[in-house]
Amino acid sequence: MECIDCNGIELPLLGLGIYSMHNGILKGVVEQCINNGYRLFDTAQLYENEEELWDSLKRQKAKGKKIFYQTKIPGKLLQGSKRWLYLNKKSVKQQCVNKYSYMEGSLPDIYLLHSTFLGFERQYAKMLDFQQKYCVPLIGICNVNVDEIKSLYSVTGKYPQVVQVEIHPYHSNQILVDFCKEKGILVEARSPFAHGDALADWQCEAILTDLARTYNKTVPQIILRWITQQKIIAIIRSTNPQHIQENIGIFGFHLSNQEMEMISTLNKDESYGVKSKNNK
Ligand SMILES: NC(=O)c1ccc[n+]([C@@H]2O[C@H](COP(=O)([O-])OP(=O)(O)OC[C@H]3O[C@@H](n4cnc5c(N)ncnc54)[C@H](OP(=O)(O)O)[C@@H]3O)[C@@H](O)[C@H]2O)c1
């Protein structure tokens, strides 16, 4: 697995996101991923499976395996969610400490604010206090744009260490990626397959299918290679054993600069949102 350095921490360039995975499925998938070499796992308070994930990871971590547990504190009301999340009403610090008691003294390796909202900069400042006090290795924010990152900097004097945003061939997010590179912010691509909703279209894109043929890879593998070769961490979701294996098979080949640029020309700035119609 290729890695990227983030503030002295070597993070794997591929991770598993477990949105809407629960119980037996989650445990089996995480176990299969670990057996296949995955070491970064992404959840959120909103997914309501943090404890289940921690339960699957803690024994591996206790054995000294370098496994990263990443989660998110809620931001604003997310599209499709029935609940308002009253982050503003509670101290972030208190919420973090109470929330992670199940981790018995451990804390997440990477802690992200799930989205922006009015006044998110002040909440992020509290996350910075929390990070300092409890030595959380990395913190960051999801679903932001460049102006919001600049605003965060103007209020807190810090850039986020990690930013997680939607990135795939139809939504390259190039301006934000370039800005983050310039400022030394690590970028994570969430929904690299657009929740699975664009995969059928990509199977008809000659640029992708030709490259898949050239390298004897699948279209999803070409997409993940394009993302990770930009030094962006790809956070995929899969419950299919074959796909889990396929998705990690992307580190033995290299796309040329020209091929990377060709894939980038597919961009349409087309966001598929935060919630899939398929992955309920
Ligand atoms: N911060 C945020 O607001 C935010 C928002 C959305 C997502 N995320 C994170 O990002 C993760 C991934 O994003 P996502 O859930 O939107 O899904 P995604 O990874 O873009 O797409 C998942 C879909 O792709 C399919 N798939 C995966 N590998 C495949 C392969 N090799 N060939 C064909 N199909 C394949 C999966 O089906 P199979 O199960 O059959 O493989 C599933 O239907 C989430 O779980 C979550 O952790 C964060």
The ligand as a Gaussian input file, in Angstrom:
#p B3LYP/6-31G(d) Opt

LIG

0 1
 N      -17.860000      13.368000       4.619000
 C      -18.999000      13.126000       4.030000
 O      -19.946000      13.914000       4.071000
 C      -19.147000      11.850000       3.236000
 C      -20.180000      11.738000       2.301000
 C      -20.279000      10.550000       1.560000
 C      -19.378000       9.525000       1.788000
 N      -18.404000       9.653000       2.724000
 C      -17.452000       8.550000       3.000000
 O      -16.967000       7.996000       1.795000
 C      -17.281000       6.592000       1.751000
 C      -17.452000       6.133000       0.323000
 O      -18.391000       6.919000      -0.364000
 P      -19.814000       6.380000      -0.825000
 O      -20.423000       5.625000       0.276000
 O      -20.518000       7.539000      -1.381000
 O      -19.514000       5.310000      -1.946000
 P      -18.497000       5.105000      -3.190000
 O      -17.250000       4.479000      -2.670000
 O      -18.411000       6.306000      -4.044000
 O      -19.353000       4.014000      -4.000000
 C      -19.803000       2.841000      -3.383000
 C      -20.493000       2.005000      -4.433000
 O      -19.526000       1.577000      -5.395000
 C      -19.583000       0.165000      -5.521000
 N      -18.224000      -0.341000      -5.753000
 C      -17.161000      -0.257000      -4.921000
 N      -16.087000      -0.809000      -5.502000
 C      -16.483000      -1.250000      -6.712000
 C      -15.835000      -1.930000      -7.791000
 N      -14.549000      -2.244000      -7.734000
 N      -16.565000      -2.246000      -8.893000
 C      -17.870000      -1.914000      -8.983000
 N      -18.555000      -1.286000      -7.999000
 C      -17.860000      -0.950000      -6.878000
 C      -20.154000      -0.343000      -4.226000
 O      -20.839000      -1.550000      -4.430000
 P      -20.346000      -2.927000      -3.724000
 O      -20.646000      -2.779000      -2.251000
 O      -21.163000      -3.954000      -4.397000
 O      -18.876000      -3.058000      -3.984000
 C      -21.131000       0.774000      -3.867000
 O      -22.372000       0.594000      -4.522000
 C      -18.511000       6.470000       2.654000
 O      -18.761000       5.150000       3.089000
 C      -18.142000       7.426000       3.764000
 O      -17.230000       6.797000       4.654000
 C      -18.266000      10.805000       3.441000

